[in-house]
């Protein structure tokens, strides 16, 4: 009787372990099926990002065309805001964002005020000094890309009434003009103090002496 009881207990324990293993295997299969969907979605967005980056890389040399598209989007956005007579807070935030981008575009990558006096300015200050191009804190391509994304996001915000906060827009205009003047004044003082220009005209080239004599006739 004792052997039969032990055998019955052993059989029941074996059956329980087998059932638990079956449940675990089923759970793993379900987990794989569930986790398979995010991987598919992730690969889709990765592919979209690669296509988007390839188009950005192709548009890099065409600076005039890129900025033309950005100006066209800006004009469309301003016309839309004028027609709707709203979303002034979004427009004000867009202007502040573009102002910050513009200041970063005009600023050098290495601030001369952060350098030691022994090192001197990192930018050429004399005409006969070695040519060093102006390196911006925000490159032109990133400036264009960020400005365009800001316009697109602001355009999307105009389709949602939650962003249409009522405000007296002339106050925002006056405040933006004051902020623009103060910021540009500070930037110009910084340029004058450390004697740099935020534009690189290119390295000086020398031309050979032109031949003015006529060849002798044989």
N, C-alpha and C positions, 0 to 999 in steps of 0.2 A: 504493500500500500504506500509505503514511504517513497519507493522508487517511482511509482506511478504519479504521485503528487509532484515530486521533483521534475519529472519529465514534462508534466502539464505546465508547471511554472516556466520551465525552460522554453517550451513551445510558445507560450503566450508572450514571453519577453522577446523572442525572436520575431514574432509576428508584429509586435509594437515597433521594434527597431526598423523592420522593413517598411512599415507604413510611414514612419517618420522620414526615412530616406526617400521614399516616393514623393512625399509632400515637398521635401527640400528640392528634389530635382524638378518638380513642377514649378516651385517658386522661382528657381533659377531660370527656367525656360521663360516664365512670364516676365521676370526681370529683364532678360535679354531682349524680349520683344518690346518691352516698354522703353528700355534704354536704346533700342535701335532707332526709334523715331527722332530723338534729339540729335543723334549722329547724322541722320539724313538732313535734318534742318540745318545743322551746323555746316555740313558740307555745301549745302545750297547757298547759305550766306557767305561762306568762304569763296565760293565761285563768283558770286556777285561782287564781292570786294575785289577779287582779282581783276574782273572785267573793268570795274570802276577805276582801279589803279592804273590799268593799261591805258585807258582813255586819258587819264590825267598825265601820264608820261608822254603820250603822243601830243598833247596840247602844250607842253612846256615851251617849245620854241616860238609859238605863236602868241606872243604877249599882247599885241595889238588886238587880235581877234578875241582873246580871253577877256580883256578889259572892256571891249565893245559889248560883249554879251552881258557882263556885269552891269555896265551903265544902262543897257536896255532893261534889265531886270529891275534896276533902281527906278527908272522912269515908270515902268508898269506898276511898281509898288506905290509910288507917290500918286499916280493917277487913281489907283484903287482907293487909297486912303482919302484922297480929295473927294471922290464920288461918294464914298460911304460916310464921310464926315465922322470918323471915329478911329479907335485904336491909336490914339495919340501917345499913350504910355509905351506901346510897342515901338512906335517910331522913335520916341525919345531914347529908349534903351538901345535901339539899333544905332542911333547917332553916337551915343556914348561908346558903344562897342567899336564902331569904325574909327572914332577918334583915338582910342587906345591902340588900335592896330596901326594907325598912321604914325603915332608917336614912336612906337616900337620899330616901325619901318625907317624912321629918320634917325634913330639912335644907333650908336656903334655897338658891336657885340661886346666889346670890352670897354667899360666905362672908364675914361681917363681919370676921373676923380677917385677911383678905387685903387689906382696904381701908386706905387711909392714915388717919392720925388726923385730918387736916384735913377729909377728906371726911365722916367720921362714919359711923354705921351706916346701912345702906340700908333699914332697917325702921323703922316708926314706934315711938317709945318713949314718947310722951306721949299723953294722952287727947285733947287739943285739937289735935294735929298733923294735917296733911293725911292723908287716907285713902290708904293704899297696900296693896293686897292682898298676901298672902303668896305668893310665887312659889317653888314647890318645885323642888328639883333633879331629882326624878323625879315627873312629874305622875301624877295618880290613875289615868288610863286606862292609861298605860304600866306603872304598878305592877301593876294588875290583869292586864294582858296577859302580862307577864313571869312573874308568880306562877302564872297558869293554865298557861302553857307548861311551867314547871318541874314542875308536878304531873303533867301529861300525859307528859312525858319520864320522870319517875320511875316512873310507872305502866307504861310500856313496858319499862323496865329490869327490872321484876319478872318479866317473862316469859322472861328469859335467866338461866340458872344461873351464867354467868360473873361476874355482878355480885353474887352472893350470897357475899360474903366472910365467913367465920366470925369473929366478934368478940364480946367480952363487952359487951353493949349497955348495962348500967347505967353503965359508965365513959363511954360516949358521952353518955348523958343528963346525968350530972353535969357533964361538960365543957361541954355546950351551955348548961346553966343558968348556969354560971359566966361563960361568954362573953356570954350575954345580959345578965346583971346588970352586968358591967363596961362593956359597950357602951352600955347605956341610961343608966348613971350618967354616963358621959362626955358623952352627948348632952344630958342634963338640965343638967349643969354649963354646957355651951355655951349652952343656952337662957337660963339664969339670968344668965350673964356678959354676953351681948349683948341681953338683955331682949326676947325675941321669943317668940311662940307659933306653932306650926306649923299654925294654923287661922285661917281668915278668917271672921268672923261676919257680914260685910256692912257696907255703909256706913250711917252713922247717918241715920235719916229723922225728919222732924219732922211732927207732926200738927197740924192747925188746931184752933182752939177749937170745941168741940162746942156746938151750939145746944140749950140746955135750956129756953128759953121756949116757951110754947104759943102758937100762932097765935090772933089775935083773931077771934072769931066775928062775922060780918057780920050 
